[in-house]
Amino acid sequence: MPRLNHVNHVPDRAAAAHRLALLPLALAAALALGACGKQEGAPAASAAASQQRPPEVGVVTVQPGEIGLVTELPGRLEASRVAQVRARAAGIVQKRLFTEGSEVKAGQKLFLIDSAPYEATLAQARASVAQAEAVLGQSRALAERYKPLVEENAISRQEYDNAVAAQKTAEANVAAARAAVTSASINLGYATVTAPISGRIGRALVTEGALVGQGAATELAVIQQIDPLYINFTQSAAEALKLRADVASGKYQQAGKGGAQVSVLLEDGSEYGQKGRLLFSDLTVDATSGQVTLRAEVPNPGHTLLPGLYVRVRLEQAQVQGGVLLPQQAVTRSSRGDTVMVVGEGNRLAPRVIRLGPAQGSNWVVTEGLQAGEKVMVDGFQKLPRGKPGDPILVTPVPWQTPGQPAAAAPTASANANASPSAAAAAQQ
């Protein structure tokens, strides 16, 4: 029996030794599990902390100023002066003296028409003058000779009167002959066709050898003065009348005492480098469209713009004093009025009723309801927590960034109406 008991105790000692060997491994596993538990708990704690922090919202700082009320209207370019070069003398075109598409000066020779017939007519008229002057000399001498004779009754009074009448007739014939010379000289001058105005001449409408001026004045070429250019565009008569009424009431101020400035937007969306000015507004309204026609003048020194080109005109007709430009997404419009969310003391959101003017691209012009330095919420409405009506809403205001713009200081909602609405917000950053 003792031998058996000795055999039974040997396995127990081996098991104990095995358990002692596994103890460090178990401790290491426990430590690893504890570390993993702490790491998994860290995001949860961070998420809880983020839930307690007020949500971030994009804001702009209000800065009232002078805002130009800009309207974009479609328009078409037109040459400021157009002259049709026509043949005023009949004959065969002998030579073209200009380069098609070039710049010409007023009085520059353009075409030569066969002048031989007109030179002959001029020579004949000059001969007639010489003949009339000879007759006049004879008549004048006869009248002077008869004058003392009639006083001495050597000749009758009738003979003297006939001599005086012949002298006056000869004088009239000389005047008529000289007028014929002048007319012949003018017609001879028409044989050389000159430019009536300075500008750019187009293609020649006739070639050498063509017979022109027979019956009607044949068109030879067209000259257009394209510096400056005119822009003809239309505006709704109702909008124009409302704008004038607002200016007359003092709500808005007239833009530009010397004529409102206009900017030209090309077909690719780029803005032309030269500013134009409004010349006039038509006195009548088109009965079919209800539009009134306006005309502006724009410099074109580099001849970049061409007549007939369709453009968009950005016109500033009036100005708002103390106005604010706000992105349209910041404004809530309803039947009860227009409101924005203002970040007040303690970063609490509060609604504010405002009064809107006209839209400027993607911005609204705010005329009343906001003070300088206030922060208006523009972005982050979806982050606001849902609560009971009247509960305070805390937020973390951050500068609102125009899409595509790098992060910078807080932008200001101000009166930058000359730039595009998106650029206006970015320019204040």
Secondary structure as GFF3:
##gff-version 3
##sequence-region A 1 429
A	DSSP	alpha_helix	2	52	.	.	.	ID=ss1
A	DSSP	beta_strand	56	62	.	.	.	ID=ss2
A	DSSP	beta_strand	65	86	.	.	.	ID=ss3
A	DSSP	beta_strand	91	96	.	.	.	ID=ss4
A	DSSP	beta_strand	103	104	.	.	.	ID=ss5
A	DSSP	beta_strand	109	113	.	.	.	ID=ss6
A	DSSP	alpha_helix	116	151	.	.	.	ID=ss7
A	DSSP	alpha_helix	157	190	.	.	.	ID=ss8
A	DSSP	beta_strand	192	194	.	.	.	ID=ss9
A	DSSP	beta_strand	199	201	.	.	.	ID=ss10
A	DSSP	beta_strand	211	212	.	.	.	ID=ss11
A	DSSP	beta_strand	219	236	.	.	.	ID=ss12
A	DSSP	alpha_helix	237	249	.	.	.	ID=ss13
A	DSSP	beta_strand	253	254	.	.	.	ID=ss14
A	DSSP	beta_strand	261	265	.	.	.	ID=ss15
A	DSSP	beta_strand	276	285	.	.	.	ID=ss16
A	DSSP	beta_strand	291	298	.	.	.	ID=ss17
A	DSSP	beta_strand	310	327	.	.	.	ID=ss18
A	DSSP	three_ten_helix	328	330	.	.	.	ID=ss19
A	DSSP	beta_strand	332	334	.	.	.	ID=ss20
A	DSSP	beta_strand	337	343	.	.	.	ID=ss21
A	DSSP	three_ten_helix	345	347	.	.	.	ID=ss22
A	DSSP	beta_strand	349	360	.	.	.	ID=ss23
A	DSSP	beta_strand	363	368	.	.	.	ID=ss24
A	DSSP	beta_strand	375	379	.	.	.	ID=ss25
A	DSSP	three_ten_helix	381	383	.	.	.	ID=ss26
A	DSSP	beta_strand	396	399	.	.	.	ID=ss27
A	DSSP	beta_strand	412	413	.	.	.	ID=ss28
A	DSSP	alpha_helix	421	427	.	.	.	ID=ss29
###
